[in-house]
């Protein structure tokens, strides 16, 4: 198994266990996470974002669906499943109270690694699909 795949598998294992300290050990100090809801620079900022995510969604399960790599880059397609148990903050700062609904979100990421640590994590995911599952957008609007 390649070093990149080992990093991804370890990330998934730690994330699913809720071990954010372990997850953060996989990131370089100067790491950047690029997401639809913003750019998060540095380990402490990324950890704050992940803490919000795992407070908003409980009973999480992150599953890798596909994987590819080239040199210091790897990409994977994933499925995130979780229960909306905490307040969900939207891009405009408004908040959605917990719905108790279970969601499944598909996404992909492109990751750059340096010296065995994640330096750039560029994620794309189906935010609209998640909002539909939470009942915040009518299903017909997403079609």
N, C-alpha and C positions, 0 to 999 in steps of 0.2 A: 504494500500500500504506500502511495506517495506521501511525502510530508504535507502537501497541501490537503490531501484527503484526510490525513490524521488530524490536522487543525480543524477542519470542518466537522468531522465526527466528534471530536472532543467538545467543540463549541455546542453542538446539538445536545450532547449528553449533559453538559453542565447547565445549559439553558433550560432544558426540560426538567431538571432537578431543582431549578430556582437558585442555583449557585452563582450569583452575579460576581462575587469576588473571583471565582474560578474563571468565569467568562472574561472578565476584565484582564486577567493575566495573559490572555491570548492577544490583547491589543498592545501596540506600541504606544509609548507616551504621547507621541505626536500624531496619533491616528485621527482619521476623519471618517465620519459616517454620513453619507449623503442619502436623503430619503425624501419622499414626496412632501413631508411636513417640515423639511428644513435641513440645514447642514449642522452637524454636531462635531465640534473640534475638541480633541483631547479626551483622554480616558475618563476624567471626572464628569465631563459633560455627557459623554456616551453612557456612562453608568447611570446618571440621573435620568436619561431618556429611557433606558432599559428598566429602571426601577418603576417609572410611571407605567410603562407597558405591562409589567408583571403585576402591578397593583390594579390596573384597569381590567386586565384579563387574567383569570385564574384557571386552574385545571388545564394548563397549556400543554400542547404537544406540537412540536416542530418536527416535520418529517422531510427528509431530502428525497426528491423525486428523480433528479438527474444531476450529473456532475461532469464538468470538463475542466481541463487545465492546460496551460501553456506557460512554461517558465515560471515567473513569479506571480502569475495571475491564475485564478480559478473562478469558475462560475457554477452556480447551482440553481436549479428550480426547486421550490419548496412549497409545502403546505403547512400553514399555521392554523391550529384549532385552539380555541379558548372560550371560556365563559365570561361574558361581560358582567363583571362583579363590582367594578369600581367606576368612578367618574371618568368619562372619556372627553378629553379636551380637543376641540376642533381647531383648524388652522387659524380661525379668526379669534380664538381665545374663548369662545363660548363653550359651555360644558354640558355634557349629556349625562344624566344620572344613570346608574346601573339599570340594565334591562333584564338581566338574568338569562339572556339569550346566548345560545352557543353559536359561534361563527367559525367558518372555515375561509381562510384567505390564501389565495395562491399568489406567489411572487417569485422573483428571481433576484440574484445579486451577482455582482462582479467584484471580486476581492483581490487586492494587491497585497502581497506578503513581502516582508523584508526581515531577514535574519530570524525566520520562524515566527514572526509576529504580524498581526493584521495591521496594515498601514492605512489602506483605503477600503471601505466597505460601502459599495454603491448599490442600494436596494430599490427595487421597483415592485409595487404590489397593487392589487385590485382594491383600492380604497372604496370606490363606488359600490362594488359587490358587498363589502363589509357593511356599509351604511344601509344597503337594502336589507341585508340579513338582520340588522338591528332594528328594522322597521322605521328608519329615519328618512328613507327615500322610497316612494312608491315603486313597486317592481316594474310597472309599465314604463316609468321614467328611465330605467336602466336599459331597456330594450332598444 
